[in-house]
Amino acid sequence: MIRNRRSVREFLDGEISKEEIDKILEAGRWAPSGLNNQPWRFSVLRDKKIREELAKLTHYGDIIRDANVCIAVFLDKSSSYDRTKDIQAIGACIQNMLLEAHSLGLGACWLGEILKNKNLVNRILNIPDDKELMAVIAVGYPSKRERKSTRKSLGELLL
């Protein structure tokens, strides 16, 4: 799954079930975190009007508009004990969610450029300031097109 998963930015119509979203959230919930503090919090965004407002806050708004659902992932600063470790844990959480979406036959894209407007996102979603936006994950039924990716050789990555 790790080698086959790709970021999906174009989606087909279709409603994603609550059960599928719950499976994606459960996968995120089981990511490792320092002291098992589980610093992630989620907001599931199904409402098209809300997603349209969020889409205006990023260069990649079309991905948010076209997704069947989005999941905003936050760092709960009130449960944080080490910011760097907690952000790393949230990265693991998001990766778990992307892999679970892929395993369900769904496509997903991790969006980070919207972070430049994270305070506005909190306002639109009525999320308190002690929750800091880490990413928005767009989820949907992937359009049928080939997605390729390349990686540097292992030798290029070793120090």
N, C-alpha and C positions, 0 to 999 in steps of 0.2 A: 504494500500500500504506500509506503514512504516514497518509493521510486516512481510510482504511477500517479500520485496525486498531483494535480496542477491547479493553479489559480484560475477560477472560472469567472469571467466578467460579463458574459452574455447568457441570459436565462430564457427558458421557455415559460409560457403561462402554466399555472397549476398551483393549487394550494398545498402547502406542506402541513402535514398533520401535527397536532400537539404531541403525539407520541414520538414522532421523528425529532421534533425540537427538544423534547425532554431527553432523548437519547444523546443528542449533541451536548446539551447542558450537563448531563451526567458524566460524559467523557471528560469535559472540562473540569468538573468537580473533583475528579480522581487524579488530577495532576499532582506532582510532588510540590511541596512548599516547605520552607524553613520553619522549624518548630511546628509543622502542620497547622500553620495559622490560616491557610486557605484565604488569602487576601482578595480574591476575585469576587465581583458581584456582576450580575447580568441584568440587562433590560431587553426583553424581546419586543421587537418593533414590527408589528403587522400592519398598523394603520398607514394607509397610503399618504394621507395628509401630513402626518408626522415625518414620514420618510422623505417627502417632498421638501419639507422645511430643512431637514438635515442635508439633503442633496445640494442645497444652495450654499452649503458651508464648505464644499470641497470641489476641487478640480475634477474629481471622479464621481460626480453626482449621478451620472447615468447608471453607474453600477448599483447605487443605492435605489434609484427609481425602478430599475428593471428587476431587482431581486424580488423573490417571493416573500422573503422575510429578512430582517436584519437583527443581529444581536450586538448590542453595545456592551463592551466589557470594561469594567471599572476596577481600579485599585481602591479598596476600602482603607483609607489612610488611618482610620481609627483602630484597625486591626494590624497595622503594619509595625514591624519591629526593625526591619532593615530594608530601606527603599530599594537598593540594588537587588538584593535577593528576592524581594517581593515582585519586582518587575520581571526578573528572570522566571519566577514561578508562573506569573501570568502569561509569559511567552509559552511556557510548557502547556499551560491550560488551553491557550488558543490553538496550539499545534494539535493537541488531543481532539479539540472540537473540529478542526479541519479534517483530520483523519477519519473521525466518526462520520462526518457528512459524506466524505468520499465513500466510506464503506456502505452507506445507505443508498448509494447511487445519486447523491446530490452533488452539486457543485458549490464551491464557496470561495470567497476572496477576502483576505485580511487587508483591511483598509486602515492606513495610518496617517495619510496626509491631512485628514480631517482634524487631527490633533491640534493643528494651529488654531482651531476654533473650539477647543474643548469646553471652555466656559460657556459659550453659547449653546453647545449641545446639552450641557447640564441644565441650562435655563429652559430650553425647549422641552426636555424630558422631565422637568421638575425633579431633578436629582440633586440632593444636597451637596454642598461644597466639599464635604469630607470624602466624597467619592470622586476619583480622578479618572477621566476617560483614558483608556489605554489603546483601544481599537474599536472599530466597527467591523463586524463580519457579515458580509452579504451572502445569503444562502438561497439557492433555488435549483430548479431542474436545469441542468446544463444544456445549452444549445449544442447541436450535433456538429462539432467541428474538431479537427485534430489540434491538439495542444502539445507543443514540444518544449523541451527545456534542455539546456546544456549545463554542465558543471565543470569547474576547473579540475585538473587532474589532482590526485592526492598529493603528488610531489610538489605542486605549486602551493599547497596549503600548509605543508609541514615547515616548521621553523627549525 
